[in-house]
């Protein structure tokens, strides 16, 4: 059984300001590009049975700068659809909904084509990704390049937890995390590794 490596894309203007960013396809900042480049040593030396990326530009660019090749876009890796909260910060939401919590409440519908998602719906997408990569993991390592909230949900589902337990796994921009196995069961082997931290191997 191979390891599952999770790469969160580098910094964008909205990740700095805390604005919820799903389908808005912002480019990486200069620092975000530097973060992505710094991940290359953490991924070097591994041969991946499968490499998938969110189709959004910030993820595709991160994969490229991190030295990943033959990366296949996977629509199910896109970020949580934040509906009407796209581009809005949690602080702004709390002005009218002081008790709002994404992991419990989901989001209200947004513009046409963006109805918003509940934690369970994001979990269903994560399950589809995990099903897709299952055979590849049987033969080697797999790397996924995507977004914070989605990868947190996917981690919860990989560990056999409810989707909403993704709240437990804070994930920074420009990081690599590794899910492995111990005694045949999924475990977290490394989390939030950066180009300046210890290797994830």
C-alpha positions as CSV (number, residue, x, y, z in Angstrom):
1,X,0.0,0.0,0.0
2,X,1.4,3.3,-1.0
3,X,1.3,6.7,0.7
4,X,-1.2,9.4,-0.1
5,X,0.4,12.8,-0.3
6,X,-1.8,15.9,-0.1
7,X,-0.5,19.2,-1.4
8,X,-2.3,22.5,-0.6
9,X,-1.7,25.1,-3.2
10,X,0.4,28.2,-2.5
11,X,-0.8,31.5,-1.2
12,X,-3.3,33.7,-3.0
13,X,-4.5,37.2,-2.2
14,X,-7.7,35.8,-0.7
15,X,-6.0,33.1,1.4
16,X,-4.0,36.0,3.0
17,X,-7.2,38.0,3.7
18,X,-9.2,35.0,4.8
19,X,-11.8,35.3,2.1
20,X,-13.6,32.0,1.2
21,X,-12.3,31.0,-2.2
22,X,-13.9,28.2,-4.2
23,X,-14.5,28.7,-7.9
24,X,-12.9,32.2,-8.1
25,X,-9.7,31.3,-9.9
26,X,-7.1,33.6,-8.3
27,X,-3.4,33.3,-9.2
28,X,-0.7,32.6,-6.7
29,X,0.9,35.5,-5.1
30,X,4.7,35.8,-5.5
31,X,5.0,34.2,-2.1
32,X,2.6,31.5,-3.2
33,X,4.8,30.7,-6.1
34,X,7.9,30.6,-3.9
35,X,6.0,28.3,-1.5
36,X,5.1,26.0,-4.4
37,X,8.7,25.8,-5.7
38,X,9.9,25.0,-2.2
39,X,7.8,21.9,-2.1
40,X,9.8,20.2,-4.9
41,X,12.5,18.7,-2.6
42,X,9.7,17.2,-0.4
43,X,8.3,15.4,-3.5
44,X,11.5,14.5,-5.2
45,X,12.6,10.9,-5.2
46,X,9.1,9.5,-5.2
47,X,7.5,7.8,-8.2
48,X,3.8,8.4,-8.2
49,X,1.4,5.8,-9.4
50,X,-1.1,8.6,-9.9
51,X,-1.0,12.4,-9.7
52,X,-4.2,14.4,-9.7
53,X,-4.9,18.1,-9.3
54,X,-7.9,20.3,-8.9
55,X,-8.6,22.0,-12.3
56,X,-8.3,25.4,-10.8
57,X,-5.3,27.4,-11.8
58,X,-3.8,27.9,-8.4
59,X,-3.6,24.2,-7.9
60,X,-2.3,23.4,-11.4
61,X,0.4,26.1,-11.0
62,X,1.4,24.7,-7.7
63,X,1.8,21.2,-9.1
64,X,3.9,22.6,-12.0
65,X,6.2,24.6,-9.7
66,X,6.5,21.7,-7.2
67,X,8.0,19.6,-10.1
68,X,5.0,17.2,-10.6
69,X,4.6,15.8,-14.1
70,X,1.8,13.9,-15.8
71,X,-0.7,15.4,-13.5
72,X,-4.3,14.8,-14.4
73,X,-7.1,17.3,-13.6
74,X,-9.8,15.8,-11.4
75,X,-13.0,18.0,-11.1
76,X,-13.9,16.4,-7.8
77,X,-10.8,17.9,-6.2
78,X,-12.2,21.5,-6.5
79,X,-12.7,23.4,-3.3
80,X,-15.9,23.4,-1.2
81,X,-18.6,25.4,-3.0
82,X,-19.1,28.3,-0.6
83,X,-22.3,29.5,-2.3
84,X,-23.2,33.0,-1.2
85,X,-20.1,33.1,1.0
86,X,-17.7,33.1,-1.9
87,X,-15.2,36.0,-1.3
88,X,-16.6,36.7,2.1
89,X,-14.6,36.4,5.4
90,X,-15.7,34.5,8.5
91,X,-15.6,37.8,10.4
92,X,-18.1,39.4,7.9
93,X,-20.4,36.4,8.1
94,X,-20.4,36.6,11.9
95,X,-21.8,40.1,11.8
96,X,-25.2,38.7,10.8
97,X,-24.7,35.0,11.8
98,X,-22.6,35.1,15.0
99,X,-22.9,31.4,15.6
100,X,-22.2,30.3,12.0
101,X,-19.6,27.5,11.7
102,X,-18.9,26.1,8.3
103,X,-18.4,22.5,9.5
104,X,-21.8,22.4,11.1
105,X,-23.9,24.8,9.0
106,X,-22.6,24.6,5.4
107,X,-23.4,27.7,3.3
108,X,-26.4,29.4,1.7
109,X,-26.9,29.1,-2.1
110,X,-25.0,31.6,-4.2
111,X,-25.0,32.6,-7.9
112,X,-26.4,30.4,-10.6
113,X,-24.4,27.2,-10.8
114,X,-23.1,27.6,-7.3
115,X,-25.7,26.2,-4.9
116,X,-23.2,25.8,-2.0
117,X,-22.3,22.5,-0.3
118,X,-22.8,20.9,3.1
119,X,-20.1,19.0,4.8
120,X,-21.8,15.8,3.8
121,X,-21.8,16.8,0.1
122,X,-18.1,17.6,0.2
123,X,-17.5,14.3,1.9
124,X,-19.3,12.5,-1.0
125,X,-16.9,14.1,-3.4
126,X,-14.0,13.1,-1.2
127,X,-15.2,9.5,-1.2
128,X,-15.4,9.5,-5.0
129,X,-11.8,10.6,-5.1
130,X,-10.7,8.0,-2.6
131,X,-12.5,5.3,-4.6
132,X,-10.8,6.5,-7.8
133,X,-7.3,6.4,-6.3
134,X,-7.7,3.0,-4.5
135,X,-6.2,0.8,-7.2
136,X,-3.3,3.2,-7.7
137,X,-2.6,3.3,-3.9
138,X,-2.4,-0.5,-4.0
139,X,0.6,-0.2,-6.4
140,X,2.4,2.9,-5.2
141,X,2.2,6.5,-3.9
142,X,-0.5,8.9,-5.0
143,X,-0.3,12.7,-4.8
144,X,-3.3,15.1,-4.8
145,X,-2.9,18.9,-5.3
146,X,-6.0,20.8,-4.1
147,X,-7.5,23.1,-1.5
148,X,-7.6,23.4,2.2
149,X,-11.2,22.6,3.2
150,X,-11.5,19.9,0.6
151,X,-8.3,18.1,1.6
152,X,-9.3,18.4,5.3
153,X,-12.6,16.6,4.5
154,X,-10.7,14.0,2.4
155,X,-8.4,13.4,5.3
156,X,-11.3,12.8,7.6
157,X,-12.9,10.3,5.2
158,X,-9.6,8.5,4.6
159,X,-9.3,8.0,8.4
160,X,-12.8,6.7,8.6
161,X,-14.2,9.9,10.3
162,X,-17.3,11.9,9.4
163,X,-16.7,14.6,6.8
164,X,-17.3,17.4,9.4
165,X,-14.3,16.1,11.4
166,X,-12.1,17.8,8.7
167,X,-12.4,20.7,11.2
168,X,-9.7,18.9,13.2
169,X,-7.0,19.2,10.5
170,X,-5.8,22.8,10.0
171,X,-4.0,23.0,6.7
172,X,-1.7,25.9,5.6
173,X,-0.9,27.1,2.1
174,X,2.1,25.6,0.3
175,X,2.3,22.5,2.4
176,X,2.7,18.7,1.9
177,X,1.0,16.2,4.2
178,X,1.3,12.4,4.1
179,X,-1.3,9.8,4.9
180,X,0.2,6.4,5.3
181,X,-0.8,3.1,7.0
182,X,0.1,1.4,10.2
183,X,-1.0,-2.2,10.8
184,X,-3.1,-1.9,7.7
185,X,-5.0,1.1,8.8
186,X,-4.8,4.7,7.6
187,X,-2.8,7.2,9.7
188,X,-1.4,10.7,9.5
189,X,2.4,10.3,9.0
190,X,3.3,14.0,8.4
191,X,1.2,17.2,8.4
192,X,1.8,20.7,7.1
193,X,5.4,20.1,6.0
194,X,6.9,23.0,4.1
195,X,10.1,23.5,2.1
196,X,11.8,24.7,5.2
197,X,10.6,21.9,7.5
198,X,11.6,18.2,7.9
199,X,10.9,16.0,4.9
200,X,7.7,14.1,4.6
201,X,9.4,10.9,3.6
